[in-house]
Amino acid sequence: MSFRNYKDKIEEGDTAILYLSNNLYAIDVRPEMKNKKGEIVENVYQTPFGALKVRTLIGANYGSRVELSKGWGHVIQPTPELWSLTLPHRTQIIYTPDISMILLQLDLVPGSIVIEAGTGSGSLTHALIRRVRPHGHVHTFDFHEHRSKVAQEEFQEHGIGDFVTVSR
Ligand SMILES: C[S@@+](CC[C@H](N)C(=O)[O-])C[C@H]1O[C@@H](n2cnc3c(N)ncnc32)[C@H](O)[C@@H]1O
């Protein structure tokens, strides 16, 4: 839910950004995960500076330093800009410099209704949603069923599903 409102503390279910020596990683804050055999195991995120037990993030402050097994990093709240830099690519994506120009030239404001053709990886969609919410809406289309489904799941997981309708 961490895309919906700014907040102090990390909660289970958030997406948190790990900032580590000029690299950024998006972490799904869940204490446990399924392994390849489908078994429930401890969620341990591996980094170049060692392992992070994801459960230790729950209750930590956004912006705080977190210990890894061979170093440390900082954990920060996601924004559309940070998501564009860390999202799992299903397609080529639009990055912040172009997104800024798109939002400006379309004169989008809170309350605008937007139709987006080609959801792709949802990079632009996250920025559109932030711009038009809380009273506006984004209608995004993609004929690729899997991409569309995954993007819809991400919008829900990020707590911004109310502001977007995903169609295929
Ligand atoms: C380059 S990706 C879009 C990336 C997206 N803007 C982002 O920032 O993540 C283009 C997407 O458009 C979709 N697409 C292409 N032609 C389409 C069409 N005629 N109708 C619907 N979707 C289409 C493709 O399936 C692909 O997922």
The ligand as an SDF file (V2000), in Angstrom:
LIG
                    3D

 27 29  0  0  0  0  0  0  0  0999 V2000
    6.4330   -0.0730  -24.9530 C   0  0  0  0  0  0  0  0  0  0  0  0
    5.1060   -0.8330  -24.1190 S   0  0  0  0  0  0  0  0  0  0  0  0
    4.4040    0.5020  -23.1800 C   0  0  0  0  0  0  0  0  0  0  0  0
    5.2030    0.8450  -21.9720 C   0  0  0  0  0  0  0  0  0  0  0  0
    4.4730    1.7180  -20.9790 C   0  0  0  0  0  0  0  0  0  0  0  0
    4.1360    3.0080  -21.5460 N   0  0  0  0  0  0  0  0  0  0  0  0
    5.3370    1.8950  -19.7420 C   0  0  0  0  0  0  0  0  0  0  0  0
    5.7990    3.0190  -19.4760 O   0  0  0  0  0  0  0  0  0  0  0  0
    5.5340    0.9040  -18.9970 O   0  0  0  0  0  0  0  0  0  0  0  0
    3.8950   -0.9550  -25.4090 C   0  0  0  0  0  0  0  0  0  0  0  0
    2.6790   -1.7860  -25.0160 C   0  0  0  0  0  0  0  0  0  0  0  0
    1.6350   -1.4850  -25.9260 O   0  0  0  0  0  0  0  0  0  0  0  0
    0.9130   -2.6680  -26.1990 C   0  0  0  0  0  0  0  0  0  0  0  0
    0.2350   -2.4610  -27.4810 N   0  0  0  0  0  0  0  0  0  0  0  0
    0.8000   -2.2810  -28.7130 C   0  0  0  0  0  0  0  0  0  0  0  0
   -0.1380   -2.0680  -29.6530 N   0  0  0  0  0  0  0  0  0  0  0  0
   -1.3400   -2.1100  -29.0030 C   0  0  0  0  0  0  0  0  0  0  0  0
   -2.7040   -1.9620  -29.4140 C   0  0  0  0  0  0  0  0  0  0  0  0
   -2.9990   -1.7430  -30.7020 N   0  0  0  0  0  0  0  0  0  0  0  0
   -3.6670   -2.0610  -28.4790 N   0  0  0  0  0  0  0  0  0  0  0  0
   -3.3670   -2.2990  -27.1830 C   0  0  0  0  0  0  0  0  0  0  0  0
   -2.0920   -2.4300  -26.7230 N   0  0  0  0  0  0  0  0  0  0  0  0
   -1.0950   -2.3480  -27.6230 C   0  0  0  0  0  0  0  0  0  0  0  0
    1.9580   -3.7660  -26.1880 C   0  0  0  0  0  0  0  0  0  0  0  0
    1.3810   -5.0210  -25.8810 O   0  0  0  0  0  0  0  0  0  0  0  0
    2.9200   -3.2780  -25.0940 C   0  0  0  0  0  0  0  0  0  0  0  0
    2.6410   -3.8840  -23.8500 O   0  0  0  0  0  0  0  0  0  0  0  0
  1  2  1  0
  2  3  1  0
  2 10  1  0
  3  4  1  0
  4  5  1  0
  5  6  1  0
  5  7  1  0
  7  8  2  0
  7  9  1  0
 10 11  1  0
 11 12  1  0
 11 26  1  0
 12 13  1  0
 13 14  1  0
 13 24  1  0
 14 15  1  0
 14 23  1  0
 15 16  2  0
 16 17  1  0
 17 18  1  0
 17 23  2  0
 18 19  1  0
 18 20  2  0
 20 21  1  0
 21 22  2  0
 22 23  1  0
 24 25  1  0
 24 26  1  0
 26 27  1  0
M  CHG  2   2   1   9  -1
M  END
$$$$
